[in-house]
């Protein structure tokens, strides 16, 4: 490590106190000065600790990006819609068209054709997995829509209060990755069931950060993060997703290029009822484990260049040159000849 100008996180120059004196010279190339009797006004011990450098960025607490849920099928009229903020789970109605419910199923791809006896494919398996999860049986969950599947579908349709045809049309169900939360209604009851009906999000609150690209080295999936809420309360989280496509925004003559970063918080109760709230996100930029540290103000500037510490040994003191490492939390990592944990060093009051 190089002794010289001392920089903290973000390039902030640290002004190092040297008691009431200016610089201290060793008067030669020795590692330390001869013993002196002058005592510092206060002392501290060299400690062994873990130093963590952090970076604070702006974030927004909410439910993440919204997705549009589009009506499909042969049209009709919207006769019922959920309330904004409502949570819909598998098998429950998302909205109604001409009095018939359109039901939520879980999966990664939408149904694109009518499912009936004799049809085979991955979409059949997705539907049968949902039908089984809803408690219907008598069929094998696979990629074949058999007469046994049709019998179970008829029972399901009867329970929904719709025509028991044994076949499933694309307008009878909608597929989403899981339980969803209604964000913004795009249509009203009485409107034609065409296009986006409402937007939805997941049901778990997350923190989104527009991270400037020159700070992307601070984050990767799994990076620890602390979220500071508007009331000052802090909750722990971690980076769950880092975008790969940068976006540039321009305000006046200033351009900012950012990446989308998502931070998840396991303890949702700790977030209270906040939604769409500005928060601070404290990212763990770097960490040094099990290193020797002293208070920042224990450093003294040496006439020969670099820094040292004033070691106190009973009634005498001496100066020891040190190499500096990470700065964090009012402490600095130090190494030097004879520097050990528990050594007493001088500090100003």
C-alpha positions as CSV (number, residue, x, y, z in Angstrom):
1,X,0.0,0.0,0.0
2,X,1.3,3.5,-0.8
3,X,1.7,6.1,1.8
4,X,0.7,9.6,0.7
5,X,-2.5,11.5,0.1
6,X,-5.2,9.9,2.1
7,X,-8.6,9.5,0.3
8,X,-11.9,8.3,1.7
9,X,-14.9,6.9,-0.1
10,X,-15.9,9.1,-3.0
11,X,-12.5,10.8,-3.1
12,X,-13.0,13.0,-0.1
13,X,-9.7,14.4,1.2
14,X,-9.2,13.6,4.9
15,X,-7.5,16.3,7.0
16,X,-5.2,14.4,9.4
17,X,-4.6,15.9,12.9
18,X,-1.1,15.8,14.3
19,X,-1.7,17.1,17.8
20,X,-0.8,20.8,18.1
21,X,2.3,20.4,15.9
22,X,2.6,20.5,12.2
23,X,4.5,17.5,10.7
24,X,6.7,15.0,12.6
25,X,10.1,14.1,11.2
26,X,12.0,10.9,12.0
27,X,15.3,12.6,11.3
28,X,16.5,9.6,9.3
29,X,15.4,6.4,7.7
30,X,14.5,4.5,10.9
31,X,11.0,3.0,11.2
32,X,10.3,5.1,14.4
33,X,11.6,8.0,16.3
34,X,13.5,7.8,19.6
35,X,11.3,7.7,22.7
36,X,9.9,10.9,24.0
37,X,8.3,11.9,27.2
38,X,5.6,14.2,25.7
39,X,2.2,12.6,26.3
40,X,-0.7,13.0,23.8
41,X,-4.0,14.6,25.1
42,X,-5.8,11.3,24.7
43,X,-5.2,7.7,23.5
44,X,-6.9,4.8,21.7
45,X,-5.9,1.2,21.1
46,X,-5.0,-0.4,17.8
47,X,-7.9,-2.8,17.2
48,X,-8.5,-5.7,14.8
49,X,-11.8,-5.3,13.0
50,X,-13.7,-5.6,9.7
51,X,-14.1,-2.4,7.8
52,X,-16.9,-1.9,5.3
53,X,-17.1,0.9,2.7
54,X,-20.6,1.9,1.7
55,X,-22.2,4.0,-1.0
56,X,-25.7,5.6,-0.6
57,X,-27.9,5.9,-3.6
58,X,-31.6,6.9,-4.2
59,X,-34.2,4.2,-4.5
60,X,-38.0,3.9,-4.7
61,X,-40.0,1.4,-2.6
62,X,-42.9,-0.1,-4.4
63,X,-44.2,-3.2,-6.1
64,X,-41.9,-3.0,-9.1
65,X,-42.7,-2.5,-12.8
66,X,-46.4,-3.0,-13.8
67,X,-47.5,-5.3,-16.6
68,X,-50.7,-4.9,-18.7
69,X,-53.3,-7.6,-18.6
70,X,-55.1,-7.7,-21.9
71,X,-58.6,-9.1,-22.6
72,X,-58.7,-12.0,-25.1
73,X,-61.4,-13.8,-26.8
74,X,-64.3,-12.7,-28.9
75,X,-65.1,-9.4,-27.1
76,X,-68.1,-8.9,-24.9
77,X,-68.8,-6.4,-22.2
78,X,-66.9,-6.0,-18.9
79,X,-69.4,-6.6,-16.1
80,X,-67.1,-6.8,-13.1
81,X,-63.6,-5.5,-12.3
82,X,-61.5,-5.9,-9.1
83,X,-60.5,-2.9,-7.0
84,X,-57.1,-1.3,-7.4
85,X,-54.7,-2.8,-4.9
86,X,-56.7,-6.1,-4.8
87,X,-54.6,-9.3,-4.7
88,X,-55.7,-12.2,-7.0
89,X,-54.5,-15.8,-6.6
90,X,-54.8,-18.9,-8.7
91,X,-58.3,-19.9,-9.7
92,X,-59.8,-16.6,-8.7
93,X,-61.5,-14.2,-11.2
94,X,-59.5,-11.4,-12.6
95,X,-62.6,-9.7,-14.2
96,X,-65.9,-10.8,-15.8
97,X,-67.1,-10.6,-19.3
98,X,-70.9,-10.9,-19.9
99,X,-71.2,-12.2,-16.4
100,X,-68.6,-15.0,-16.9
101,X,-65.3,-14.9,-14.9
102,X,-61.9,-14.8,-16.5
103,X,-59.7,-16.9,-14.1
104,X,-56.0,-16.5,-13.2
105,X,-53.7,-19.4,-13.8
106,X,-50.0,-19.6,-13.0
107,X,-47.4,-20.1,-15.6
108,X,-44.8,-18.6,-17.9
109,X,-46.7,-18.5,-21.2
110,X,-50.3,-17.7,-22.2
111,X,-52.8,-20.1,-23.7
112,X,-53.0,-19.5,-27.4
113,X,-55.6,-22.0,-28.5
114,X,-58.7,-23.8,-27.3
115,X,-57.9,-26.9,-25.3
116,X,-60.1,-29.9,-25.8
117,X,-59.9,-33.7,-25.9
118,X,-57.2,-34.8,-28.3
119,X,-55.0,-31.7,-28.0
120,X,-51.4,-32.2,-27.0
121,X,-48.6,-29.8,-26.0
122,X,-46.9,-27.8,-23.3
123,X,-49.9,-25.5,-22.9
124,X,-52.0,-28.6,-22.0
125,X,-49.5,-29.5,-19.3
126,X,-49.5,-26.0,-17.9
127,X,-53.3,-26.0,-17.7
128,X,-53.5,-29.5,-16.1
129,X,-50.9,-28.4,-13.5
130,X,-53.1,-25.6,-12.5
131,X,-56.3,-27.7,-12.5
132,X,-54.6,-30.2,-10.2
133,X,-53.3,-27.4,-7.9
134,X,-56.9,-26.3,-7.6
135,X,-57.9,-29.7,-6.3
136,X,-59.4,-31.4,-9.3
137,X,-58.3,-34.9,-10.1
138,X,-59.1,-38.0,-12.1
139,X,-56.6,-37.2,-14.9
140,X,-52.8,-37.5,-15.4
141,X,-50.9,-34.3,-15.4
142,X,-49.0,-34.5,-18.7
143,X,-49.2,-32.9,-22.2
144,X,-52.2,-34.8,-23.3
145,X,-55.8,-33.4,-23.0
146,X,-57.8,-36.6,-22.6
147,X,-61.4,-37.3,-21.9
148,X,-60.5,-37.6,-18.2
149,X,-59.1,-34.0,-18.4
150,X,-62.4,-32.9,-20.0
151,X,-64.4,-34.5,-17.2
152,X,-62.4,-32.6,-14.6
153,X,-62.8,-29.4,-16.7
154,X,-66.5,-29.8,-16.7
155,X,-66.5,-30.0,-12.9
156,X,-64.3,-27.0,-12.7
157,X,-66.6,-25.0,-15.1
158,X,-69.6,-26.0,-13.1
159,X,-68.0,-24.7,-9.9
160,X,-67.3,-21.4,-11.7
161,X,-70.9,-21.1,-12.8
162,X,-70.2,-21.2,-16.5
163,X,-71.2,-23.5,-19.3
164,X,-69.8,-27.0,-18.7
165,X,-68.3,-27.7,-22.1
166,X,-65.2,-29.7,-21.1
167,X,-63.1,-27.4,-23.3
168,X,-61.1,-24.3,-22.3
169,X,-61.1,-21.2,-24.6
170,X,-58.3,-18.6,-24.6
171,X,-60.8,-16.0,-23.3
172,X,-61.6,-18.0,-20.2
173,X,-58.3,-17.8,-18.4
174,X,-55.3,-15.5,-18.1
175,X,-51.8,-16.6,-17.2
176,X,-49.3,-14.8,-14.9
177,X,-46.2,-15.9,-13.1
178,X,-48.0,-16.1,-9.7
179,X,-50.2,-14.2,-7.4
180,X,-50.7,-10.7,-8.6
181,X,-51.8,-7.2,-7.3
182,X,-54.0,-5.0,-9.4
183,X,-52.2,-1.7,-10.0
184,X,-54.2,0.6,-12.3
185,X,-57.6,-0.1,-13.9
186,X,-57.4,0.8,-17.6
187,X,-61.1,0.2,-18.4
188,X,-64.5,0.5,-16.5
189,X,-67.4,-1.8,-16.2
190,X,-69.6,-1.4,-19.3
191,X,-66.6,-1.0,-21.6
192,X,-65.9,-3.5,-24.4
193,X,-63.6,-6.2,-23.2
194,X,-60.8,-5.3,-25.6
195,X,-57.2,-4.4,-25.0
196,X,-55.6,-3.8,-21.6
197,X,-58.1,-4.2,-18.7
198,X,-55.7,-3.3,-15.9
199,X,-52.0,-3.3,-15.1
200,X,-50.6,-5.5,-12.4
201,X,-47.5,-6.1,-10.3
202,X,-46.2,-8.8,-8.0
203,X,-47.4,-8.8,-4.4
204,X,-44.0,-8.3,-2.8
205,X,-42.6,-4.8,-2.3
206,X,-39.1,-4.2,-3.7
207,X,-36.8,-1.3,-4.0
208,X,-35.8,-0.1,-7.5
209,X,-32.7,1.9,-8.1
210,X,-31.6,3.8,-11.2
211,X,-27.9,3.2,-10.7
212,X,-25.5,5.4,-12.6
213,X,-23.3,3.2,-14.8
214,X,-20.1,4.4,-13.3
215,X,-21.2,2.8,-10.0
216,X,-22.1,-0.6,-11.4
217,X,-19.1,-2.2,-9.9
218,X,-20.8,-1.7,-6.5
219,X,-23.5,-4.2,-7.2
220,X,-24.0,-7.8,-8.3
221,X,-26.7,-10.3,-7.6
222,X,-26.6,-11.1,-3.8
223,X,-24.8,-7.9,-2.8
224,X,-25.9,-6.8,0.7
225,X,-28.0,-3.6,0.9
226,X,-29.5,-1.6,3.7
227,X,-32.7,0.3,3.0
228,X,-33.3,3.5,5.0
229,X,-37.0,4.4,5.1
230,X,-38.3,8.0,5.2
231,X,-38.7,7.8,9.1
232,X,-35.0,6.8,9.4
233,X,-35.7,3.1,10.2
234,X,-33.3,0.7,8.5
235,X,-34.2,-2.8,7.1
236,X,-31.8,-5.3,5.5
237,X,-32.1,-6.4,1.9
238,X,-30.0,-7.7,-1.0
239,X,-29.6,-7.1,-4.7
240,X,-31.8,-9.6,-6.6
241,X,-31.4,-8.2,-10.1
242,X,-29.0,-6.0,-12.0
243,X,-30.2,-4.8,-15.4
244,X,-28.0,-5.3,-18.5
245,X,-29.4,-2.6,-20.7
246,X,-28.4,1.0,-19.9
247,X,-30.9,3.9,-20.3
248,X,-29.9,7.5,-20.9
249,X,-32.0,10.4,-19.7
250,X,-31.3,14.1,-20.5
251,X,-32.3,17.1,-18.3
252,X,-31.2,20.3,-20.0
253,X,-27.6,19.8,-21.0
254,X,-27.0,17.0,-18.5
255,X,-27.2,13.4,-19.5
256,X,-27.3,10.5,-17.0
257,X,-26.9,6.8,-18.0
258,X,-28.3,4.3,-15.5
259,X,-29.0,0.6,-15.0
260,X,-32.0,-0.8,-13.3
261,X,-31.2,-2.5,-10.0
262,X,-33.7,-4.3,-7.8
263,X,-33.3,-4.8,-4.1
264,X,-35.5,-7.3,-2.2
265,X,-36.4,-7.1,1.4
266,X,-37.3,-10.3,3.2
267,X,-39.0,-8.7,6.2
268,X,-42.0,-7.1,4.5
269,X,-43.7,-6.2,7.8
270,X,-40.7,-3.9,8.6
271,X,-41.7,-1.8,5.6
272,X,-45.0,-0.8,7.2
273,X,-47.7,0.3,4.7
274,X,-45.3,2.4,2.5
275,X,-45.8,2.3,-1.3
276,X,-44.1,4.4,-4.0
277,X,-41.9,6.0,-1.3
278,X,-38.4,7.5,-1.8
279,X,-35.8,5.6,0.2
280,X,-32.0,5.6,0.6
281,X,-30.2,2.4,-0.4
282,X,-26.8,1.8,1.3
283,X,-24.7,-0.6,-0.7
284,X,-21.7,-2.5,0.6
285,X,-19.1,-1.3,-1.8
286,X,-16.0,-3.1,-0.4
287,X,-15.0,-4.9,2.8
288,X,-11.7,-5.7,4.5
289,X,-11.9,-8.4,7.1
290,X,-9.7,-8.9,10.2
291,X,-7.4,-5.9,9.7
292,X,-5.6,-3.6,12.2
293,X,-7.4,-0.2,12.6
294,X,-6.9,3.1,14.4
295,X,-9.2,6.1,14.6
296,X,-8.7,8.4,11.6
297,X,-7.5,11.3,13.8
298,X,-4.7,9.0,15.2
299,X,-2.8,9.5,11.9
300,X,0.0,12.1,11.9
301,X,1.6,13.6,8.8
302,X,5.3,12.8,8.6
303,X,7.8,15.3,7.2
304,X,9.4,12.6,5.2
305,X,6.0,12.0,3.5
306,X,3.2,9.6,4.3
307,X,1.7,9.0,7.7
308,X,2.4,7.5,11.1
309,X,1.0,7.0,14.5
310,X,2.2,8.1,17.9
311,X,2.8,5.0,20.0
312,X,2.4,5.5,23.7
313,X,4.5,3.2,26.0
314,X,4.1,4.2,29.6
315,X,5.6,7.6,30.1
316,X,7.2,7.7,26.7
317,X,6.1,7.9,23.1
318,X,7.5,7.2,19.7
319,X,6.3,7.6,16.1
320,X,5.8,4.6,13.8
321,X,5.3,4.9,10.1
322,X,2.2,3.2,8.7
323,X,0.7,2.2,5.4
324,X,-2.9,3.1,5.1
325,X,-5.6,0.9,3.6
326,X,-9.4,1.2,3.6
327,X,-11.2,4.1,5.4
328,X,-14.6,3.4,6.8
329,X,-16.7,4.4,9.8
330,X,-14.2,6.8,11.3
331,X,-11.4,4.3,11.2
332,X,-8.5,3.5,8.9
333,X,-6.8,0.2,8.1
334,X,-3.0,0.4,9.0
335,X,0.0,-1.8,8.7
336,X,3.5,-1.0,9.9
337,X,6.7,-2.5,11.6
338,X,5.9,-3.6,15.1
339,X,2.2,-2.5,14.9
340,X,0.1,-5.0,16.8
341,X,-3.4,-5.3,18.2
342,X,-3.8,-3.6,21.6
343,X,-0.9,-1.1,21.0
344,X,-1.8,2.3,22.5
345,X,-1.7,5.3,20.1
346,X,-2.2,9.0,20.7
347,X,-5.2,10.9,19.5
348,X,-6.3,14.6,19.9
349,X,-9.2,15.3,22.2
